[in-house]
Amino acid sequence: YTFIILLMLILCSMAMGFSSGQIKISHSADLLITNFAHWSVYLISIAFFLVFTCVTVLRYRQTMNHLNIELRGERDKLQVLISQMRVLSGLMPICAKCKKIRDDKGYWN
């Protein structure tokens, strides 16, 4: 990451120098189009963009893999809990006054 930040600072300072006029080009415009040395700023910018994109995609994939592993673990826990649940069937008679539940033998508990 230090390399990326350093490269970004260098490119930003070069761009600010060109745009403010502090860095002047002593060649004609025709030479700028054909001279490879003057295109190095653009090539470096493209290389920086590609490196930054690759690092971003790599971090995204690592984060997504980590989240998928956590999600699988939570899903497995839920499946275990669901398998341990008991299911009530039918209606449960509940007293409206005392809120007791009647069992199978007819007693209110």
C-alpha distances in whole Angstrom, upper triangle without the diagonal:
4,5,5,6,9,10,11,12,14,15,16,18,20,21,22,24,26,27,28,30,29,28,31,32,35,36,38,36,38,35,32,33,34,32,28,27,27,25,22,20,21,20,17,16,17,15,12,14,14,11,10,13,12,9,11,14,13,12,15,17,16,17,20,21,21,23,26,26,27,29,31,31,33,35,36,37,39,41,42,43,45,47,48,49,53,54,57,60,63,63,63,66,65,68,68,69,68,65,66,65,68,68,69,72,73,72,70,67
4,5,5,6,8,10,11,12,14,15,16,18,20,21,22,24,26,27,28,27,26,29,30,33,34,36,35,37,35,31,33,33,31,28,26,26,25,21,20,21,20,16,17,18,16,13,15,16,13,12,16,15,13,15,18,17,16,19,21,20,21,24,25,24,27,29,30,30,33,34,35,36,38,40,41,42,44,46,47,48,50,51,53,56,58,61,63,66,67,67,70,68,71,70,72,71,68,69,68,71,71,72,76,76,75,73,70
4,6,5,6,8,10,11,12,14,15,16,18,20,21,23,24,26,27,25,24,27,27,31,31,34,33,34,31,28,29,30,27,24,22,23,21,18,17,18,17,13,14,15,13,10,13,14,10,11,14,14,12,15,17,17,16,20,21,21,22,25,26,26,28,30,31,32,34,36,36,38,40,41,42,44,46,47,48,50,52,53,55,58,60,63,65,68,69,69,72,71,73,73,74,73,70,71,71,73,73,75,78,78,77,75,73
4,5,5,6,9,10,11,12,14,15,16,18,20,21,22,24,26,25,23,26,27,30,31,32,31,32,30,27,28,29,27,23,22,22,20,17,15,16,15,12,11,13,11,7,10,11,8,7,11,12,10,12,15,15,14,17,19,19,20,23,24,24,26,29,30,30,32,34,35,36,38,40,41,43,44,46,47,48,50,52,53,57,58,61,63,66,67,67,70,69,71,71,72,71,68,69,69,72,71,73,76,77,76,74,71
4,5,5,6,9,10,10,12,14,15,16,18,20,21,22,24,23,22,25,26,30,31,33,31,33,31,28,29,30,28,25,23,23,21,19,16,17,17,14,13,15,14,10,12,14,11,10,14,15,13,14,17,17,16,19,22,21,22,25,26,26,28,30,31,32,34,36,37,37,40,41,42,44,46,47,48,49,52,53,54,58,59,61,64,66,67,67,70,69,71,70,72,71,68,69,69,72,72,73,77,77,76,74,71
4,5,5,6,9,10,11,12,14,15,16,19,20,21,23,21,20,23,24,27,28,31,30,32,29,26,28,29,26,23,21,21,20,17,15,17,16,13,13,15,14,11,14,16,13,12,16,17,15,17,20,20,20,22,25,24,25,28,29,29,31,33,34,35,37,39,40,41,43,45,45,47,49,50,51,53,55,56,57,61,62,65,67,70,71,71,74,72,75,74,76,75,72,73,73,76,75,77,80,81,80,77,75
4,5,5,6,9,10,11,12,14,15,17,18,20,21,20,18,21,22,25,26,28,27,28,26,23,24,25,23,20,18,18,16,13,11,13,13,9,9,12,10,7,11,13,11,11,14,15,14,16,19,19,19,22,24,24,25,28,29,29,31,33,35,35,37,39,40,41,43,45,46,48,49,51,52,53,55,57,58,62,63,66,68,70,71,71,74,73,76,75,77,76,73,74,73,76,76,78,81,81,81,78,76
4,5,5,6,9,10,10,12,14,15,16,18,20,19,18,21,22,25,26,28,27,28,27,23,24,26,24,21,19,18,17,14,12,13,13,10,9,12,11,8,10,13,11,10,13,15,14,15,18,19,19,21,23,24,24,27,29,29,30,33,34,35,36,39,40,41,42,44,45,46,48,50,51,52,55,56,57,60,61,64,66,69,69,69,72,71,74,73,74,74,71,72,72,75,75,76,80,80,79,77,74
4,5,5,6,9,10,10,12,14,15,16,18,17,16,19,21,24,26,28,27,29,27,24,25,27,24,22,20,19,18,16,13,15,16,12,11,15,14,11,13,16,15,14,17,19,18,18,22,22,22,24,27,27,27,30,32,32,33,36,37,37,39,41,42,43,45,47,48,49,51,53,53,55,57,58,59,63,64,66,69,71,72,72,74,73,76,75,76,75,72,74,74,77,77,78,82,82,81,79,76
4,5,5,6,9,10,11,12,14,15,16,15,14,17,18,21,23,25,24,26,24,21,23,24,21,19,16,16,15,13,10,13,14,10,10,14,13,11,14,16,15,15,18,20,19,20,23,24,24,26,29,29,29,32,34,34,36,38,39,40,42,44,45,46,48,50,50,52,54,55,56,58,60,61,62,66,67,69,72,74,75,75,78,77,79,78,80,79,76,77,77,80,80,82,85,85,84,82,79
4,5,5,6,9,10,11,12,14,15,15,13,16,17,20,21,23,22,24,22,18,20,21,19,17,15,14,13,11,7,9,11,8,7,11,11,9,11,14,14,13,16,18,18,19,22,23,23,25,28,28,29,31,33,34,35,37,39,39,41,43,44,45,47,49,50,51,53,55,56,57,59,61,62,65,66,69,71,73,74,74,77,76,78,77,79,78,75,77,76,79,79,81,84,84,84,81,79
4,5,5,6,8,10,10,12,14,13,13,16,17,21,22,24,23,25,24,20,22,24,22,20,18,16,15,14,10,12,14,11,10,13,14,12,13,16,16,15,18,20,20,20,23,24,24,26,28,29,29,32,34,34,35,38,39,40,41,43,45,45,47,49,50,51,53,55,56,57,59,61,61,65,65,68,70,72,73,73,76,75,77,76,77,77,74,76,75,78,78,80,84,84,83,80,78
4,5,5,6,9,10,10,12,11,10,14,16,19,21,23,22,25,23,20,22,24,22,20,18,16,16,15,11,14,16,13,12,16,17,14,16,20,19,18,21,23,23,23,26,28,27,29,32,32,32,35,37,37,38,41,42,43,44,47,48,48,50,52,53,54,56,58,59,60,62,64,64,68,69,71,73,76,76,76,79,78,80,79,80,80,77,79,78,81,82,83,87,87,86,83,81
4,5,5,6,9,10,11,10,8,11,12,16,17,19,19,21,19,16,18,20,18,17,14,12,13,11,8,11,13,11,11,14,15,14,16,19,19,18,21,23,23,24,27,28,28,30,33,33,34,36,38,39,40,42,44,44,46,48,49,50,52,54,55,56,58,60,61,62,64,66,66,70,70,73,75,77,78,78,81,80,82,81,83,82,79,81,81,84,84,85,89,89,88,86,83
4,5,5,6,8,10,10,9,12,13,17,18,19,18,21,19,16,18,20,18,17,15,13,13,12,9,10,13,12,10,14,15,14,15,18,19,18,20,23,23,23,26,28,28,29,32,33,33,35,38,38,39,41,43,44,45,47,49,49,51,53,54,55,57,59,60,61,63,65,65,69,69,72,74,76,76,77,79,78,81,79,81,81,78,79,79,82,82,84,87,87,87,84,82
4,6,5,6,8,8,9,12,14,18,19,21,20,23,22,18,21,23,21,21,18,16,16,16,12,14,17,15,14,17,19,17,18,21,22,21,23,26,25,25,28,30,30,31,34,35,35,37,39,40,40,43,45,45,46,49,50,50,52,55,55,56,58,60,61,62,64,66,66,70,70,73,75,77,77,77,80,79,81,79,81,80,78,80,79,83,83,85,88,88,87,85,82
4,6,5,6,5,5,8,11,14,17,18,18,21,20,17,20,22,20,19,17,14,15,15,12,15,17,16,15,19,20,19,20,23,24,23,25,28,28,28,31,33,32,34,37,38,38,40,42,43,43,46,48,48,49,52,53,54,55,58,59,59,62,63,64,65,68,69,70,73,74,76,78,80,81,81,84,82,84,83,85,84,81,83,83,86,86,88,92,91,91,88,86
4,6,5,6,5,7,9,12,14,15,14,18,17,14,16,19,17,17,15,12,13,13,11,13,16,15,14,18,19,18,20,23,24,23,25,28,28,28,31,33,33,34,37,38,38,40,43,43,44,46,48,49,50,52,54,54,56,58,59,60,62,64,65,66,68,70,70,74,74,77,79,81,81,81,84,83,85,84,86,85,82,84,84,87,87,89,92,92,92,89,87
4,6,8,8,10,12,15,17,17,16,19,19,16,18,21,20,20,18,15,16,16,13,14,18,17,16,19,21,20,20,24,25,24,26,29,29,29,31,33,33,34,37,38,38,40,43,43,44,46,48,49,49,52,54,54,55,58,59,59,61,64,64,65,67,69,69,73,73,75,77,79,79,80,83,81,84,82,84,83,81,83,82,85,86,88,91,91,90,88,85
4,6,8,9,12,16,18,19,18,22,21,18,21,24,22,23,20,17,19,19,16,18,21,20,19,22,24,22,23,27,27,26,28,31,31,31,34,36,36,37,40,41,40,42,45,45,46,48,50,51,52,54,56,56,57,60,61,61,64,66,66,67,70,71,71,75,75,77,79,81,81,82,84,83,85,83,85,85,82,84,84,87,88,90,93,93,92,89,87
4,5,6,9,12,14,16,16,19,19,16,19,22,20,21,19,15,18,18,16,18,21,20,20,23,25,24,25,28,29,28,30,33,33,33,36,38,38,39,42,43,43,45,47,48,49,51,53,53,54,57,58,59,60,63,64,64,66,69,69,70,72,74,74,78,78,81,82,84,85,85,88,86,88,87,89,88,85,88,87,91,91,93,96,96,95,93,90
4,6,10,12,15,17,18,21,20,18,21,23,21,21,18,16,18,18,16,18,21,20,20,23,25,23,25,28,28,28,30,33,33,33,36,38,37,39,42,43,43,45,47,48,49,51,53,53,54,57,58,59,60,63,63,64,67,68,69,70,73,74,74,78,78,81,83,85,85,86,88,87,89,88,89,89,86,88,88,91,91,93,96,96,95,93,90
4,7,10,12,15,15,18,17,14,18,19,17,18,15,12,15,15,13,16,18,17,17,21,22,21,23,26,26,26,29,31,31,32,35,36,36,38,40,41,42,44,46,47,48,50,52,52,54,56,57,58,60,62,63,64,66,68,68,69,72,73,74,78,78,81,83,85,85,86,88,87,89,88,90,89,86,88,88,91,91,93,96,96,96,93,91
4,6,9,11,12,15,14,12,16,18,15,17,14,12,15,15,14,16,19,19,19,22,24,23,25,28,29,29,31,33,34,34,37,38,39,40,43,44,45,46,49,49,50,52,54,55,56,59,60,61,62,65,66,66,68,70,71,72,74,76,77,80,81,83,85,87,88,88,91,90,92,91,92,92,89,91,91,94,94,96,99,99,98,96,93
4,6,8,9,12,10,9,12,14,12,14,11,9,12,14,13,15,18,18,19,21,23,23,25,27,28,29,31,33,34,35,37,38,39,41,43,44,45,47,49,50,51,53,55,56,57,59,60,61,63,65,66,67,69,71,72,73,75,77,77,81,81,84,86,88,88,89,92,91,93,92,94,93,90,92,92,95,95,96,100,100,99,97,95
4,7,9,12,10,10,14,14,13,15,13,11,15,16,16,18,21,21,22,24,26,27,28,30,31,32,34,36,37,38,40,42,43,44,46,47,48,50,52,53,54,56,58,59,60,62,64,65,66,68,70,71,72,74,75,76,78,80,81,84,85,88,89,91,92,93,96,95,97,96,98,97,94,96,95,98,99,100,104,104,103,101,98
4,7,8,6,7,10,11,10,13,12,10,13,15,16,17,19,21,22,24,25,26,28,30,31,32,34,36,37,38,40,41,43,44,46,47,48,50,52,53,54,56,58,59,60,62,64,65,66,68,70,70,72,74,75,76,78,80,81,84,85,87,89,91,92,93,96,95,97,96,98,98,94,96,96,99,99,100,103,104,103,101,99
4,5,5,7,9,11,10,14,14,11,14,17,17,18,20,22,23,24,26,28,29,30,32,33,34,36,38,39,40,42,44,45,47,48,49,51,53,54,55,57,59,60,61,63,65,66,66,69,70,71,72,75,76,76,79,81,81,85,85,88,89,91,92,93,96,95,97,96,98,98,95,97,96,99,99,100,104,104,104,101,99
4,5,5,7,9,10,13,13,11,12,16,16,16,18,21,21,22,24,26,26,28,30,31,32,34,36,37,38,40,41,42,44,46,47,48,50,52,53,54,56,58,58,60,62,63,64,66,68,68,70,72,73,74,76,78,79,82,82,85,86,88,89,90,93,92,95,93,95,95,92,94,93,96,96,97,101,101,101,98,96
4,5,5,7,9,12,13,11,13,16,17,17,19,21,22,23,25,27,27,29,31,32,33,35,37,37,39,41,42,43,45,47,48,49,51,53,54,55,57,58,59,61,63,64,65,67,69,69,70,73,74,74,77,79,79,83,83,86,87,89,90,91,94,93,96,95,97,97,94,95,94,97,97,98,102,102,102,100,98
4,5,5,6,9,10,9,11,14,15,16,17,19,20,21,23,25,26,27,29,31,32,33,35,36,38,39,41,42,44,45,47,48,50,51,53,54,56,57,58,60,62,63,64,66,68,68,70,72,73,74,76,78,79,82,82,85,87,89,90,91,94,93,96,95,97,97,93,95,94,97,97,98,102,102,102,99,97
4,6,5,8,8,6,8,11,12,12,14,16,17,18,20,22,23,24,26,27,28,30,32,33,34,36,38,39,40,42,43,45,46,48,49,50,53,54,55,57,59,60,60,63,64,65,66,69,70,70,73,75,75,79,79,82,83,85,86,87,90,90,92,91,93,93,90,91,91,93,93,95,98,98,98,96,94
4,6,8,10,8,8,12,13,12,14,17,17,17,20,22,22,23,26,27,28,29,32,32,33,35,37,38,39,42,43,44,45,47,48,49,52,53,54,55,58,59,59,62,64,64,65,68,69,69,71,74,74,78,78,81,82,84,85,86,89,89,91,90,92,92,89,91,90,92,92,93,97,97,97,95,93
4,6,9,9,9,12,14,14,14,17,18,18,20,23,23,24,26,28,29,30,32,34,34,36,38,39,40,42,44,45,46,48,50,50,52,54,55,56,59,60,60,62,65,65,66,69,70,70,72,75,76,79,79,82,83,86,87,88,91,91,93,92,95,94,91,92,91,94,94,95,98,99,99,97,95
4,6,6,7,10,12,12,13,15,17,18,19,21,22,23,25,27,28,29,31,33,34,35,37,38,40,41,43,44,45,47,49,50,52,53,54,56,58,59,60,62,64,65,66,68,70,70,72,74,75,79,79,82,83,86,87,88,91,90,93,92,94,94,91,92,91,94,93,95,98,99,98,96,94
4,5,5,7,10,10,10,12,14,15,15,18,19,20,22,24,25,26,28,29,30,32,34,35,36,38,40,41,42,44,45,46,48,50,51,52,54,56,57,59,61,61,63,65,66,67,69,71,72,75,76,79,80,83,84,85,88,88,90,90,92,91,88,89,88,91,90,92,95,96,95,93,91
4,5,5,8,10,10,11,14,15,15,17,19,20,21,23,25,26,27,29,31,32,33,35,36,38,39,41,42,44,45,47,48,50,51,53,54,56,57,59,61,62,63,65,66,67,69,71,72,76,76,79,81,83,84,85,88,88,90,90,92,91,88,89,88,91,91,92,95,96,95,93,91
4,5,7,8,10,11,13,14,15,17,18,20,21,23,24,26,27,29,30,32,33,35,36,38,39,40,42,44,45,46,48,50,51,52,54,55,56,59,60,61,63,65,66,67,69,71,72,75,76,78,80,82,83,84,87,86,89,88,90,90,86,88,87,90,90,91,95,95,95,92,90
4,5,5,6,9,10,11,12,14,15,17,18,20,21,23,24,26,27,29,30,32,33,35,36,37,39,41,42,43,45,47,48,49,51,52,53,55,57,58,59,62,63,64,65,68,68,72,72,75,77,79,80,81,84,84,86,85,87,87,84,85,84,87,87,88,91,92,92,89,87
4,5,5,6,8,10,10,12,14,15,16,18,20,21,22,24,25,27,28,30,31,33,34,36,37,39,40,41,43,45,46,47,49,51,52,54,55,56,58,60,61,62,64,66,67,70,71,74,76,78,79,80,83,82,85,84,86,85,82,84,83,86,85,87,90,90,90,88,86
4,5,5,6,9,10,10,12,14,15,16,18,20,21,22,24,25,27,28,30,31,33,34,36,37,39,40,42,43,44,46,48,49,50,52,54,55,56,58,60,60,62,64,65,69,69,72,74,76,77,78,81,80,83,82,84,83,80,81,81,83,83,85,88,88,88,86,83
4,5,5,6,9,10,10,12,14,15,16,18,20,21,22,24,26,27,28,30,31,33,34,36,37,38,40,42,43,45,47,48,48,51,52,53,54,57,58,59,61,63,63,67,67,70,72,74,75,76,79,78,81,80,82,81,78,80,79,82,82,83,86,87,86,84,82
4,5,5,6,9,10,11,12,14,15,16,18,20,21,22,24,25,27,28,30,31,33,35,36,37,39,41,42,43,45,46,47,49,51,52,53,55,57,57,59,62,62,66,66,69,71,74,75,75,79,78,81,80,82,81,78,80,79,81,81,82,86,86,86,84,81
4,5,5,6,8,10,10,12,14,15,16,18,20,21,22,24,26,27,28,30,31,33,34,36,37,39,40,42,43,45,46,48,49,51,52,54,55,56,58,60,61,65,65,68,70,73,74,74,77,77,79,79,81,80,77,78,77,80,79,81,84,85,84,82,80
4,5,5,6,9,10,10,12,14,15,16,18,20,21,22,24,26,27,28,30,31,33,34,36,37,38,40,42,43,44,46,48,49,50,52,54,54,56,58,59,63,63,66,68,70,71,72,75,74,77,76,78,77,74,76,75,77,77,79,82,82,82,80,78
4,5,5,6,9,10,10,12,14,15,16,18,20,21,22,24,26,27,28,30,31,32,35,36,37,39,41,42,43,45,46,47,49,51,52,53,55,57,58,61,62,64,66,69,70,70,74,73,76,75,77,77,73,75,74,76,76,77,81,81,81,79,77
4,5,5,6,8,10,11,12,14,15,16,18,20,21,22,24,26,27,29,30,31,33,35,36,37,39,41,42,43,45,46,48,50,51,52,54,56,57,60,61,64,66,68,69,70,73,73,76,75,77,76,73,74,73,76,75,77,80,81,80,78,76
4,5,5,6,8,10,10,12,14,15,16,18,20,21,22,24,26,27,28,30,32,33,34,36,38,39,40,42,44,45,46,48,49,50,52,54,55,59,59,62,64,67,68,68,72,71,74,73,75,74,71,72,71,74,74,75,78,79,78,76,74
4,6,5,6,9,10,10,12,14,15,16,18,20,21,22,24,26,27,28,30,31,32,34,36,37,38,40,42,43,44,46,48,48,50,52,53,57,57,60,62,64,65,66,69,68,71,70,72,72,68,70,69,72,71,73,76,76,76,74,72
4,5,5,6,9,10,10,12,14,15,16,18,20,21,22,24,26,27,28,30,31,33,35,36,37,39,41,41,43,45,46,47,49,51,52,56,56,59,61,63,65,65,69,68,71,70,73,72,68,70,68,71,71,72,75,76,76,74,71
4,5,5,6,9,10,10,12,14,15,16,18,20,21,23,24,26,27,29,30,32,33,35,36,38,39,40,42,44,45,46,48,50,51,55,55,59,60,63,64,65,68,68,70,70,72,71,68,69,68,70,70,71,74,75,75,73,70
4,6,5,6,9,10,11,12,14,15,16,18,20,21,22,24,26,27,28,30,32,33,34,36,38,39,40,42,43,44,46,48,49,53,54,56,58,61,62,62,66,65,68,67,69,68,65,66,65,68,68,69,72,73,72,70,68
4,5,5,6,8,10,10,12,14,15,16,18,20,21,22,24,26,26,28,30,31,32,34,36,37,38,41,42,42,44,46,47,51,51,54,56,59,60,60,64,63,66,65,68,67,63,65,64,66,66,67,71,71,71,69,66
4,5,5,6,9,10,11,12,14,15,16,18,20,21,23,24,25,27,29,30,31,33,35,36,37,39,41,41,43,45,46,50,51,54,56,58,60,60,64,63,66,66,68,67,63,65,63,66,65,66,70,70,70,68,66
4,6,5,6,9,10,11,12,14,15,16,18,20,21,23,24,26,27,29,30,32,33,35,36,38,39,40,42,44,45,49,50,53,55,58,59,59,62,62,65,64,66,65,62,63,62,65,64,65,69,69,69,67,64
4,5,5,6,9,10,11,12,14,15,16,18,20,21,22,24,26,27,28,30,32,33,34,36,37,38,40,42,43,47,47,50,52,55,56,57,60,59,62,61,63,62,59,60,59,62,62,63,66,67,66,64,62
4,5,5,6,9,10,10,12,14,15,16,18,20,21,22,24,26,26,28,30,31,32,35,36,37,38,41,42,45,46,49,51,53,54,55,58,58,61,61,63,62,58,60,58,61,60,61,65,65,65,63,61
4,5,5,6,9,10,11,12,14,15,17,19,20,21,23,24,26,27,29,30,31,33,35,36,38,40,41,44,45,49,51,53,55,55,59,58,61,61,63,62,58,59,58,61,60,61,64,65,65,63,61
4,5,5,6,9,10,11,12,14,15,17,18,20,21,23,24,26,27,29,30,32,33,34,36,38,39,43,44,47,49,52,53,53,57,56,59,59,60,59,56,57,56,59,58,59,63,63,63,61,58
4,5,5,6,9,10,10,12,14,15,16,18,20,21,22,24,26,27,28,30,31,32,34,36,37,41,41,44,46,49,50,51,54,54,56,56,58,57,54,55,54,56,56,57,60,61,61,59,56
4,5,5,6,9,10,10,12,14,15,16,18,20,21,22,24,25,27,29,30,31,33,35,36,39,40,44,45,48,50,50,54,53,56,56,58,57,54,55,53,56,55,56,59,60,60,58,56
4,5,5,6,9,10,11,12,14,15,17,19,20,21,23,25,26,27,29,30,32,34,35,39,40,43,45,48,50,50,53,53,56,56,58,57,53,54,53,55,54,55,59,59,59,57,55
4,5,5,6,9,10,11,12,14,16,17,18,20,21,23,24,26,27,28,30,32,33,37,38,41,43,46,47,47,51,50,53,53,55,53,50,51,50,52,52,53,56,57,57,55,52
4,5,5,6,9,10,10,12,14,15,16,18,20,21,22,24,25,26,28,30,31,35,36,39,41,44,45,45,49,48,51,51,53,52,49,50,48,51,50,51,55,55,55,53,51
4,5,5,6,9,10,11,12,14,15,17,19,20,21,23,25,26,27,29,30,34,35,38,41,44,45,45,49,49,52,52,54,53,49,50,48,51,50,51,54,55,55,53,51
4,5,5,6,9,10,11,13,14,16,17,19,20,22,23,24,26,28,29,33,34,37,40,43,44,44,48,47,50,50,52,51,47,48,47,49,48,49,53,54,53,51,49
4,5,5,6,9,10,11,12,14,15,16,18,20,21,22,24,26,27,31,32,35,37,40,41,41,45,44,47,47,49,48,45,45,44,46,46,47,50,51,51,49,46
4,5,5,6,9,10,10,12,14,15,16,18,20,21,22,24,26,29,30,33,36,39,40,40,44,44,47,47,49,48,45,45,44,46,45,46,49,50,50,48,46
4,5,5,6,9,10,11,13,14,15,17,19,20,21,23,25,28,30,33,36,39,40,41,44,44,47,48,50,48,44,45,43,45,44,45,48,50,49,48,45
4,5,5,6,9,10,11,12,14,16,17,18,20,21,23,27,28,31,34,37,38,38,42,41,44,45,47,45,41,42,40,43,42,43,46,47,47,45,43
4,5,5,6,9,10,10,12,14,15,16,18,20,21,25,26,29,31,34,36,36,39,39,42,43,45,43,40,40,39,41,40,41,45,45,45,44,41
4,5,5,6,9,10,10,12,14,15,16,19,20,24,25,28,31,34,35,36,39,39,43,43,46,44,40,41,39,41,40,40,44,45,45,43,41
4,5,5,6,9,10,11,12,14,16,17,19,22,24,28,30,33,35,35,38,38,42,42,44,43,39,39,37,39,38,39,42,44,43,42,39
4,5,5,6,9,10,11,12,14,15,17,20,22,25,28,31,32,32,35,35,38,39,41,39,36,36,34,37,36,37,40,41,41,39,37
4,5,5,6,9,10,10,12,14,15,19,20,23,26,29,30,31,34,34,38,38,41,39,36,36,34,36,35,36,39,40,40,39,36
4,5,5,6,9,10,11,13,15,18,20,23,26,29,31,31,35,35,38,39,42,40,36,36,34,36,34,35,38,39,39,38,36
4,5,5,6,9,10,11,13,16,18,22,25,28,29,29,33,33,36,37,39,37,33,33,31,33,32,33,36,37,37,36,33
4,5,5,6,9,10,11,14,16,19,22,25,26,26,30,30,33,34,36,35,31,31,29,31,30,31,34,35,35,34,31
4,5,5,6,9,10,13,15,18,21,24,26,26,30,31,34,35,38,36,32,32,30,31,30,30,34,35,35,34,32
4,5,5,6,9,12,15,18,21,24,26,26,30,30,34,35,37,35,32,31,29,30,28,29,32,34,34,33,30
4,5,5,6,10,12,16,19,22,24,23,27,27,30,32,34,32,28,27,25,27,26,27,30,31,31,30,27
4,5,5,9,10,13,16,19,21,21,25,26,29,30,33,31,27,27,25,26,25,25,29,30,30,29,27
4,6,8,10,14,16,20,22,22,26,27,30,32,35,33,29,28,25,27,25,25,28,30,30,29,27
4,7,10,13,16,20,21,21,24,25,28,30,32,30,27,26,23,24,22,23,26,28,27,27,25
4,6,10,13,16,18,17,21,22,25,27,29,27,23,22,20,21,20,20,24,25,25,24,22
4,7,10,13,15,15,18,19,23,25,27,25,22,20,17,18,16,17,20,22,22,21,19
4,6,10,12,12,16,18,21,23,26,24,21,20,17,17,16,16,20,21,21,21,20
4,7,8,9,12,14,18,20,23,21,18,17,13,14,13,13,17,17,18,18,17
4,7,8,12,14,18,20,23,22,19,18,14,14,13,13,16,17,18,18,18
4,7,10,13,16,18,21,21,18,17,13,13,12,12,15,15,17,17,18
4,6,9,13,14,18,18,15,14,11,11,11,12,15,14,16,15,16
4,6,10,12,15,14,11,10,7,7,9,10,13,12,13,11,12
4,7,9,12,12,9,8,6,6,8,10,12,10,11,9,11
4,6,9,8,6,6,5,7,10,13,14,12,11,9,10
4,6,6,5,5,6,8,12,15,15,12,11,8,10
4,6,6,8,10,12,15,18,19,16,15,12,13
4,6,8,11,13,17,20,20,17,15,12,13
4,6,9,11,15,18,18,16,13,10,10
4,7,10,13,16,17,15,13,9,9
4,7,10,13,14,12,10,6,5
4,6,10,11,9,8,5,5
4,7,8,6,5,4,6
4,6,5,6,6,7
4,5,8,10,11
4,6,9,11
4,7,9
4,6
4
